[in-house]
Amino acid sequence: MSATALITGITGQDGSYLAEFLLARGYTVHGLKRRSSSFNTDRVDRIDVHPRDPDARLFLHYGDLTDTGSLVRLLRRTEPDEVYNLAAQSHVRVSFDTPGHTAEVTGLGAQRLLEAVRVAGVSSRIYQASSSEMFGAAPPPQHEGTPFHPRSPYGCAKVFAYWTAVNYREAWDMYVSNGILFNHESPRRGENFVTRKITRAVARIEAGIQDELFLGNLDAVRDWGYAPEYVAAMWLTLQPERPDDYVVATGEAHTVREFVAAAFDHVGLDWQRYVRVDPRYYRPAEVDVLIGDAGKARRQLGWQPKTLFTDLVRIMVDADRQLLDDERCGRLVRIDR
């Protein structure tokens, strides 16, 4: 019999790549999706088939991390071998505007899911999506032993979720592992995240339909990796006999300015002609430098990144150029990378 996985946040960047990764390994995959007045499943539509199809192995269910009852019912119905909690209000800057909602979903939502697994009585291995934003102002390079110093409501909520996962592991002897993932991007990244905002603007400026790009702090240093490779690390995190916590990162650091320059250079444009700094995009508390030390994941899980900075920027810019071309030609738009 194939293994069964439940993914919260399956309609997001990471959830869609993880679903593909698991399906390719023969899993049956169940995904939690929130009800929305607009369609929000475009990232998984390409792998979704009708549940009545005898070959269907991907199933989407309505539910929410703010609704414990829906979580317990879904867990009892699906009895997953693995649970991946990727759902969150994940935009750091927005978390300053909606701190209560961020804490409710990103922090307490993780606790509700863990309690739902315990109450439902299923024997699931659980992956909690932790974040480099938990380190915040801690000096780099950051590793599993680096003290947390979050600088945003999002980072604070993730710290709560992290320690809650550790507590359920120690108090109830549950298999719960934290993956502390540093920034990971792809063509499926949301358009309001800085990397995708940049690459989308580059494609539009090259095509002559956008004149300027407004950004915030260009001096922030980040460790950027390629999302499809990071979801492989999520899976690897749940394979050892005992649960543990792992940093997942490239160890390669670049400023937002460098990302901008590389993206514009890829299409032969001078970024300084088009980019403007808008203080409205600054965070009330900035995180200056995030650089991950993934030595433990490399040694214990055998994971290491393959796609580094220059190739990542190229992949994202070319995908947005193709996406824009498809939109202008009236072709069916689908991000396959």
The 8 nearest C-alpha neighbors of each residue, nearest first, counted from 0:
[[1, 2, 3, 26, 25, 27, 80, 24],
 [2, 0, 26, 25, 3, 27, 24, 80],
 [1, 3, 26, 80, 27, 0, 4, 25],
 [4, 2, 27, 79, 80, 26, 28, 1],
 [5, 3, 81, 28, 79, 82, 80, 29],
 [4, 6, 29, 82, 30, 79, 28, 83],
 [7, 5, 30, 83, 9, 82, 84, 31],
 [6, 8, 31, 84, 86, 85, 9, 30],
 [7, 9, 86, 85, 10, 14, 11, 6],
 [14, 8, 10, 7, 30, 15, 6, 11],
 [11, 9, 40, 8, 14, 15, 42, 43],
 [12, 10, 14, 9, 13, 8, 15, 42],
 [11, 13, 187, 15, 14, 188, 16, 10],
 [14, 12, 16, 15, 11, 17, 230, 226],
 [9, 13, 15, 17, 11, 16, 12, 8],
 [14, 16, 18, 17, 9, 13, 43, 12],
 [17, 15, 19, 13, 18, 14, 227, 20],
 [16, 18, 20, 14, 230, 19, 15, 13],
 [17, 19, 15, 21, 20, 16, 14, 22],
 [20, 18, 22, 16, 17, 21, 23, 15],
 [19, 21, 17, 23, 18, 22, 16, 24],
 [22, 20, 24, 18, 23, 26, 19, 17],
 [23, 21, 26, 25, 19, 24, 20, 18],
 [22, 24, 21, 20, 25, 19, 26, 18],
 [25, 23, 21, 22, 26, 20, 19, 1],
 [24, 26, 22, 23, 1, 21, 27, 2],
 [27, 25, 22, 2, 21, 3, 1, 24],
 [26, 28, 56, 3, 57, 2, 4, 22],
 [29, 27, 57, 4, 3, 5, 26, 56],
 [30, 28, 5, 58, 59, 57, 4, 6],
 [29, 31, 59, 6, 9, 5, 7, 60],
 [30, 32, 7, 60, 62, 61, 59, 6],
 [33, 31, 61, 60, 62, 30, 34, 59],
 [34, 32, 62, 61, 63, 35, 31, 60],
 [33, 35, 61, 32, 36, 62, 63, 37],
 [36, 34, 37, 33, 38, 39, 32, 61],
 [35, 37, 38, 34, 39, 33, 40, 32],
 [38, 36, 35, 39, 34, 40, 41, 33],
 [37, 39, 40, 35, 36, 41, 34, 10],
 [40, 38, 41, 37, 10, 35, 42, 32],
 [39, 41, 10, 42, 43, 38, 44, 32],
 [40, 42, 44, 43, 39, 38, 10, 45],
 [43, 41, 40, 44, 15, 10, 11, 12],
 [44, 42, 45, 41, 15, 46, 40, 47],
 [45, 43, 47, 41, 46, 42, 40, 48],
 [44, 46, 43, 47, 42, 41, 333, 335],
 [47, 45, 44, 43, 48, 19, 57, 18],
 [46, 48, 44, 45, 43, 57, 49, 58],
 [49, 47, 55, 50, 46, 52, 57, 44],
 [48, 50, 51, 52, 55, 47, 58, 57],
 [51, 49, 52, 55, 48, 58, 53, 57],
 [52, 50, 49, 53, 55, 48, 54, 58],
 [51, 53, 55, 54, 50, 49, 48, 56],
 [54, 52, 55, 51, 50, 56, 49, 48],
 [53, 55, 52, 56, 48, 51, 50, 49],
 [56, 54, 52, 53, 50, 57, 48, 49],
 [57, 55, 27, 28, 54, 58, 26, 22],
 [58, 56, 28, 55, 29, 27, 47, 59],
 [57, 59, 29, 30, 28, 56, 50, 60],
 [60, 58, 30, 29, 31, 32, 57, 61],
 [61, 59, 31, 32, 30, 62, 58, 29],
 [60, 62, 32, 33, 31, 34, 59, 63],
 [63, 61, 69, 33, 31, 32, 60, 70],
 [62, 64, 65, 66, 33, 69, 32, 61],
 [63, 65, 108, 66, 104, 67, 111, 112],
 [64, 66, 63, 108, 67, 104, 103, 111],
 [67, 65, 63, 64, 68, 69, 70, 62],
 [66, 68, 70, 69, 111, 71, 65, 115],
 [69, 67, 71, 70, 66, 72, 115, 73],
 [68, 70, 72, 62, 67, 71, 66, 73],
 [71, 69, 67, 73, 68, 72, 74, 115],
 [72, 70, 115, 74, 68, 73, 119, 69],
 [73, 71, 69, 75, 70, 74, 76, 68],
 [72, 74, 76, 70, 75, 71, 77, 69],
 [75, 73, 71, 77, 76, 78, 72, 70],
 [76, 74, 72, 78, 73, 77, 119, 71],
 [75, 77, 73, 74, 78, 72, 71, 79],
 [76, 78, 74, 79, 75, 73, 29, 3],
 [79, 77, 74, 75, 121, 76, 80, 3],
 [80, 78, 3, 4, 81, 77, 5, 123],
 [79, 81, 123, 3, 4, 2, 124, 122],
 [80, 82, 124, 4, 123, 79, 125, 5],
 [83, 81, 125, 5, 4, 6, 126, 124],
 [84, 82, 126, 6, 125, 85, 5, 7],
 [85, 83, 7, 127, 86, 128, 126, 6],
 [84, 86, 8, 7, 128, 83, 87, 14],
 [87, 85, 8, 7, 84, 88, 105, 9],
 [88, 86, 105, 89, 104, 85, 8, 101],
 [87, 89, 101, 105, 90, 104, 86, 94],
 [88, 90, 87, 91, 153, 105, 94, 101],
 [89, 91, 93, 92, 88, 94, 192, 153],
 [90, 92, 94, 93, 153, 89, 151, 95],
 [91, 93, 94, 90, 95, 282, 96, 280],
 [94, 92, 96, 95, 90, 91, 97, 98],
 [93, 95, 97, 98, 91, 96, 92, 153],
 [96, 94, 93, 98, 97, 92, 152, 151],
 [95, 97, 93, 94, 98, 92, 99, 152],
 [98, 96, 94, 100, 99, 95, 101, 93],
 [99, 97, 101, 94, 95, 152, 100, 96],
 [100, 98, 102, 101, 97, 103, 94, 152],
 [99, 101, 103, 102, 97, 98, 104, 88],
 [102, 100, 98, 99, 88, 103, 104, 105],
 [101, 103, 106, 156, 99, 100, 105, 104],
 [104, 102, 100, 107, 101, 106, 105, 99],
 [105, 103, 108, 101, 102, 106, 87, 107],
 [106, 104, 87, 102, 101, 108, 156, 88],
 [105, 107, 156, 102, 160, 108, 109, 104],
 [108, 106, 110, 103, 109, 104, 111, 105],
 [109, 107, 104, 64, 111, 110, 106, 105],
 [108, 110, 112, 107, 111, 106, 160, 113],
 [111, 109, 107, 113, 108, 112, 114, 163],
 [112, 110, 108, 114, 109, 113, 115, 67],
 [111, 113, 115, 109, 114, 110, 116, 108],
 [112, 114, 110, 116, 115, 111, 109, 117],
 [113, 115, 117, 111, 116, 112, 118, 110],
 [114, 116, 112, 71, 118, 113, 117, 119],
 [117, 115, 119, 113, 114, 118, 121, 112],
 [116, 118, 114, 120, 115, 119, 113, 121],
 [117, 119, 115, 120, 116, 114, 71, 121],
 [120, 118, 116, 117, 71, 121, 115, 75],
 [119, 121, 118, 117, 116, 122, 75, 115],
 [122, 120, 119, 123, 78, 116, 117, 75],
 [123, 121, 120, 80, 124, 79, 78, 116],
 [124, 122, 80, 81, 121, 79, 125, 82],
 [123, 125, 81, 174, 82, 175, 80, 237],
 [126, 124, 175, 82, 81, 83, 123, 174],
 [125, 127, 83, 176, 175, 177, 84, 82],
 [128, 126, 177, 84, 129, 176, 178, 83],
 [129, 127, 178, 85, 84, 177, 126, 130],
 [130, 128, 179, 178, 177, 127, 157, 161],
 [129, 131, 179, 180, 132, 133, 181, 157],
 [130, 132, 181, 133, 134, 180, 179, 289],
 [133, 131, 154, 135, 130, 134, 149, 150],
 [132, 134, 154, 149, 131, 147, 135, 158],
 [135, 133, 147, 148, 132, 137, 149, 131],
 [134, 136, 149, 148, 132, 150, 286, 133],
 [135, 137, 148, 286, 134, 138, 149, 150],
 [138, 136, 134, 135, 148, 139, 147, 146],
 [139, 137, 136, 140, 141, 288, 289, 134],
 [140, 138, 141, 290, 289, 137, 288, 291],
 [139, 141, 290, 291, 292, 138, 142, 289],
 [142, 140, 139, 291, 145, 292, 290, 138],
 [141, 143, 292, 145, 144, 246, 291, 140],
 [144, 142, 145, 246, 245, 244, 141, 179],
 [145, 143, 142, 146, 141, 147, 246, 244],
 [144, 146, 142, 141, 143, 147, 137, 134],
 [147, 145, 144, 148, 137, 134, 143, 141],
 [146, 148, 134, 133, 149, 145, 137, 135],
 [149, 147, 134, 135, 136, 137, 133, 150],
 [150, 148, 135, 133, 154, 134, 155, 151],
 [149, 151, 135, 284, 154, 286, 148, 285],
 [152, 150, 154, 153, 149, 155, 95, 91],
 [153, 151, 155, 154, 98, 94, 156, 95],
 [154, 152, 156, 151, 155, 94, 91, 101],
 [153, 155, 133, 149, 132, 151, 157, 152],
 [156, 154, 152, 158, 157, 153, 149, 151],
 [157, 155, 106, 159, 102, 153, 158, 154],
 [156, 158, 160, 154, 159, 155, 106, 161],
 [159, 157, 161, 155, 156, 160, 133, 154],
 [158, 160, 156, 157, 162, 161, 106, 163],
 [159, 161, 157, 106, 163, 158, 162, 109],
 [162, 160, 158, 164, 163, 159, 157, 129],
 [163, 161, 165, 164, 159, 160, 166, 158],
 [162, 164, 166, 160, 165, 161, 159, 167],
 [163, 165, 161, 167, 162, 166, 175, 160],
 [164, 166, 162, 168, 163, 167, 169, 161],
 [165, 167, 163, 169, 168, 164, 170, 162],
 [168, 166, 170, 164, 171, 169, 165, 173],
 [167, 169, 173, 172, 165, 166, 175, 171],
 [168, 170, 166, 172, 167, 171, 165, 173],
 [171, 169, 167, 166, 168, 172, 173, 165],
 [170, 172, 167, 173, 169, 168, 166, 117],
 [173, 171, 168, 169, 170, 174, 167, 175],
 [174, 172, 168, 171, 175, 167, 169, 124],
 [173, 175, 124, 242, 168, 125, 172, 176],
 [176, 174, 125, 168, 242, 173, 126, 164],
 [175, 177, 243, 242, 126, 244, 127, 125],
 [178, 176, 244, 127, 129, 126, 179, 128],
 [177, 179, 245, 129, 128, 180, 244, 246],
 [180, 178, 129, 246, 130, 245, 131, 247],
 [181, 179, 247, 130, 178, 246, 131, 129],
 [180, 182, 131, 248, 247, 130, 183, 222],
 [183, 181, 223, 222, 224, 180, 184, 221],
 [182, 184, 224, 226, 225, 223, 181, 229],
 [183, 185, 226, 225, 188, 224, 182, 223],
 [184, 186, 187, 188, 226, 315, 225, 183],
 [185, 187, 315, 188, 318, 336, 334, 319],
 [188, 186, 185, 12, 189, 334, 42, 184],
 [189, 187, 185, 186, 12, 184, 195, 190],
 [190, 188, 191, 192, 187, 195, 12, 196],
 [189, 191, 195, 196, 192, 188, 199, 193],
 [190, 192, 189, 196, 193, 195, 90, 188],
 [193, 191, 190, 195, 189, 194, 196, 188],
 [192, 194, 196, 195, 197, 191, 190, 214],
 [195, 193, 197, 196, 192, 198, 184, 258],
 [194, 196, 198, 190, 197, 193, 192, 199],
 [195, 197, 193, 190, 199, 194, 198, 191],
 [196, 198, 200, 194, 195, 199, 193, 201],
 [199, 197, 316, 201, 195, 200, 196, 315],
 [198, 200, 202, 196, 201, 319, 197, 195],
 [201, 199, 203, 197, 198, 202, 204, 196],
 [200, 202, 198, 204, 199, 203, 205, 263],
 [201, 203, 320, 205, 199, 200, 204, 319],
 [202, 204, 206, 200, 209, 208, 205, 201],
 [205, 203, 209, 207, 201, 206, 202, 208],
 [204, 206, 202, 203, 207, 201, 266, 208],
 [207, 205, 203, 204, 208, 202, 209, 201],
 [206, 208, 204, 205, 209, 203, 210, 202],
 [207, 209, 203, 206, 204, 210, 205, 202],
 [210, 208, 204, 203, 207, 211, 200, 206],
 [209, 211, 204, 273, 208, 212, 207, 203],
 [212, 210, 273, 274, 209, 213, 275, 204],
 [211, 213, 274, 273, 275, 214, 200, 210],
 [212, 214, 275, 276, 277, 274, 211, 215],
 [215, 213, 276, 277, 275, 280, 212, 216],
 [214, 216, 280, 281, 276, 277, 278, 217],
 [217, 215, 218, 281, 219, 214, 276, 280],
 [216, 218, 255, 256, 219, 215, 254, 214],
 [217, 219, 254, 216, 255, 220, 256, 287],
 [220, 218, 287, 254, 217, 255, 216, 288],
 [221, 219, 254, 288, 253, 287, 289, 252],
 [220, 222, 289, 252, 253, 223, 288, 254],
 [221, 223, 252, 290, 251, 182, 289, 181],
 [224, 222, 182, 183, 221, 308, 184, 249],
 [223, 225, 183, 249, 307, 184, 182, 226],
 [224, 226, 183, 184, 228, 227, 185, 306],
 [225, 227, 183, 229, 184, 228, 185, 224],
 [228, 226, 229, 230, 16, 225, 231, 17],
 [229, 227, 231, 226, 230, 225, 304, 232],
 [228, 230, 226, 232, 231, 227, 233, 225],
 [229, 231, 233, 232, 17, 227, 228, 226],
 [230, 232, 229, 234, 228, 233, 235, 227],
 [231, 233, 235, 229, 230, 234, 236, 302],
 [234, 232, 230, 236, 231, 235, 178, 229],
 [233, 235, 231, 236, 232, 237, 230, 238],
 [234, 236, 232, 238, 237, 233, 300, 231],
 [235, 237, 233, 234, 238, 232, 176, 239],
 [238, 236, 235, 234, 239, 124, 126, 242],
 [237, 239, 235, 236, 240, 234, 241, 242],
 [240, 238, 241, 237, 242, 236, 235, 300],
 [239, 241, 238, 242, 237, 174, 243, 236],
 [240, 242, 239, 243, 174, 238, 237, 176],
 [243, 241, 176, 174, 175, 239, 240, 237],
 [242, 244, 176, 241, 245, 177, 175, 236],
 [245, 243, 177, 176, 178, 143, 246, 242],
 [246, 244, 178, 179, 296, 247, 143, 177],
 [245, 247, 179, 293, 180, 178, 143, 142],
 [248, 246, 180, 293, 179, 181, 245, 296],
 [247, 249, 291, 181, 293, 250, 180, 246],
 [250, 248, 251, 304, 224, 222, 291, 223],
 [249, 251, 291, 290, 248, 292, 222, 252],
 [250, 252, 249, 222, 290, 253, 223, 308],
 [253, 251, 222, 221, 290, 220, 250, 254],
 [254, 252, 220, 221, 257, 222, 255, 251],
 [255, 253, 220, 257, 256, 219, 218, 221],
 [254, 256, 217, 258, 257, 219, 218, 259],
 [257, 255, 217, 259, 254, 258, 260, 218],
 [256, 258, 260, 254, 255, 259, 261, 253],
 [259, 257, 255, 261, 256, 260, 262, 254],
 [258, 260, 256, 262, 257, 261, 255, 263],
 [259, 261, 257, 263, 258, 262, 270, 264],
 [262, 260, 264, 258, 259, 263, 257, 265],
 [263, 261, 259, 265, 264, 260, 312, 258],
 [264, 262, 268, 265, 260, 270, 266, 261],
 [263, 265, 267, 261, 266, 268, 262, 260],
 [264, 266, 262, 263, 267, 261, 313, 268],
 [267, 265, 264, 263, 268, 262, 205, 201],
 [268, 266, 264, 265, 263, 269, 205, 262],
 [267, 269, 263, 264, 266, 270, 265, 205],
 [270, 268, 271, 272, 263, 264, 267, 260],
 [269, 271, 272, 263, 273, 260, 274, 268],
 [272, 270, 273, 269, 274, 275, 260, 268],
 [271, 273, 270, 269, 274, 211, 268, 275],
 [272, 274, 211, 271, 270, 212, 210, 275],
 [275, 273, 212, 271, 211, 213, 270, 272],
 [276, 274, 213, 212, 214, 277, 273, 211],
 [275, 277, 214, 215, 213, 278, 274, 216],
 [276, 278, 279, 215, 214, 213, 280, 275],
 [279, 277, 280, 281, 215, 276, 216, 214],
 [280, 278, 277, 281, 215, 282, 214, 276],
 [279, 281, 215, 278, 277, 214, 282, 216],
 [282, 280, 215, 278, 279, 216, 283, 285],
 [281, 283, 284, 285, 92, 280, 95, 279],
 [282, 284, 285, 281, 95, 151, 92, 150],
 [285, 283, 282, 150, 286, 151, 281, 135],
 [284, 286, 282, 287, 283, 150, 281, 219],
 [287, 285, 135, 136, 288, 150, 284, 219],
 [286, 288, 219, 285, 220, 289, 136, 218],
 [289, 287, 220, 286, 221, 219, 290, 139],
 [288, 290, 221, 222, 220, 139, 291, 287],
 [291, 289, 140, 222, 139, 250, 252, 141],
 [290, 292, 141, 248, 250, 140, 293, 142],
 [291, 293, 142, 294, 250, 141, 140, 248],
 [294, 292, 246, 247, 296, 295, 248, 291],
 [293, 295, 297, 296, 292, 298, 246, 142],
 [294, 296, 298, 297, 293, 299, 245, 246],
 [297, 295, 300, 299, 293, 294, 298, 302],
 [296, 298, 301, 302, 294, 295, 300, 303],
 [297, 299, 295, 296, 301, 300, 294, 302],
 [298, 300, 296, 297, 295, 301, 302, 294],
 [301, 299, 296, 302, 297, 298, 235, 236],
 [300, 302, 297, 298, 299, 296, 303, 235],
 [303, 301, 297, 300, 296, 232, 304, 298],
 [302, 304, 297, 305, 301, 249, 296, 293],
 [305, 303, 306, 249, 228, 302, 307, 224],
 [304, 306, 307, 303, 228, 225, 249, 224],
 [307, 305, 304, 225, 310, 311, 224, 308],
 [306, 308, 310, 311, 309, 224, 305, 304],
 [307, 309, 311, 310, 312, 223, 224, 306],
 [310, 308, 312, 311, 307, 313, 261, 306],
 [309, 311, 313, 312, 308, 307, 314, 306],
 [312, 310, 308, 314, 313, 309, 307, 315],
 [311, 313, 315, 309, 310, 314, 262, 316],
 [312, 314, 310, 316, 311, 315, 317, 309],
 [315, 313, 311, 317, 312, 316, 310, 318],
 [314, 316, 186, 318, 312, 313, 317, 185],
 [315, 317, 198, 319, 313, 318, 314, 312],
 [316, 318, 320, 314, 319, 315, 313, 321],
 [319, 317, 321, 315, 320, 316, 322, 186],
 [318, 320, 322, 316, 321, 317, 199, 202],
 [321, 319, 202, 317, 323, 318, 322, 324],
 [322, 320, 324, 318, 319, 323, 325, 317],
 [321, 323, 319, 325, 324, 320, 318, 326],
 [324, 322, 326, 320, 325, 321, 319, 327],
 [323, 325, 321, 327, 322, 326, 328, 320],
 [326, 324, 330, 322, 328, 323, 327, 329],
 [327, 325, 323, 329, 324, 328, 330, 322],
 [326, 328, 324, 325, 329, 323, 330, 322],
 [327, 329, 325, 326, 330, 324, 323, 331],
 [330, 328, 326, 327, 325, 331, 332, 324],
 [329, 331, 325, 328, 326, 332, 327, 324],
 [330, 332, 333, 329, 325, 326, 328, 322],
 [333, 331, 330, 325, 326, 322, 334, 329],
 [334, 332, 335, 331, 322, 41, 45, 42],
 [333, 335, 336, 187, 332, 186, 42, 322],
 [334, 336, 333, 45, 186, 187, 42, 318],
 [335, 334, 186, 185, 187, 318, 314, 227]]
